[in-house]
Amino acid sequence: MKYLIVIEKSETGFSAYSPDLPGCVSTGSTVEETERNMHDAIEFHMDGLRAEGYDVPVPTSRSSYVEVAA
């Protein structure tokens, strides 16, 4: 499955979350580290959902950019 993640700059590096997986978050010093950490966090989150007998949410979020005049 392919989940959208949102990466934001923070005071100490970067943080990330997935709109399709509430509560699943991660951080990192770089964008690349944050992406790797978020990959691991998603797998861990999914394992926890399965262990508790919950369904893993199907990814539905999308992203796009909108241009506006500056």
C-alpha positions as CSV (number, residue, x, y, z in Angstrom):
1,M,0.0,0.0,0.0
2,K,1.1,3.6,-0.6
3,Y,0.3,6.1,2.1
4,L,0.6,9.9,1.7
5,I,2.9,11.5,4.3
6,V,3.1,15.2,5.1
7,I,6.6,16.4,6.1
8,E,6.9,19.7,7.9
9,K,9.9,21.7,9.0
10,S,10.2,22.0,12.8
11,E,12.5,23.9,15.1
12,T,14.8,20.9,15.5
13,G,14.5,19.2,12.1
14,F,11.4,17.7,10.5
15,S,8.2,16.0,11.5
16,A,5.8,13.8,9.5
17,Y,2.3,12.4,9.7
18,S,-0.1,10.4,7.5
19,P,-3.7,11.7,7.1
20,D,-4.8,8.1,6.6
21,L,-3.3,6.9,9.8
22,P,-4.3,9.1,12.7
23,G,-1.7,9.0,15.5
24,C,1.1,7.7,13.3
25,V,3.9,10.3,13.4
26,S,7.7,10.5,13.2
27,T,10.6,12.9,13.2
28,G,14.1,13.2,11.8
29,S,17.0,15.6,11.4
30,T,16.7,15.6,7.6
31,V,13.8,15.0,5.1
32,E,15.4,11.7,4.1
33,E,15.7,10.5,7.7
34,T,12.1,11.6,8.4
35,E,10.9,9.6,5.4
36,R,12.8,6.5,6.6
37,N,11.5,6.9,10.1
38,M,8.0,7.4,8.9
39,H,8.2,4.2,6.8
40,D,9.1,2.3,10.0
41,A,6.4,4.1,12.0
42,I,3.8,3.1,9.5
43,E,4.8,-0.5,9.5
44,F,4.8,-0.5,13.3
45,H,1.4,1.2,13.4
46,M,-0.1,-1.3,11.0
47,D,1.4,-4.2,13.1
48,G,-0.2,-2.7,16.2
49,L,-3.6,-2.3,14.5
50,R,-3.5,-5.9,13.3
51,A,-2.5,-7.2,16.8
52,E,-5.4,-5.4,18.4
53,G,-7.8,-6.9,15.8
54,Y,-8.4,-3.7,13.9
55,D,-8.5,-3.3,10.1
56,V,-5.6,-1.4,8.5
57,P,-7.1,1.7,6.9
58,V,-7.0,1.8,3.1
59,P,-5.1,4.8,1.9
60,T,-7.4,7.4,0.3
61,S,-5.5,10.8,0.7
62,R,-4.1,12.6,-2.3
63,S,-2.0,15.6,-2.8
64,S,-1.7,18.4,-5.3
65,Y,-0.4,21.9,-5.6
66,V,-2.3,25.0,-6.5
67,E,-0.6,28.0,-8.0
68,V,-1.6,31.5,-7.0
69,A,-0.2,34.9,-7.7
70,A,2.4,36.0,-5.2
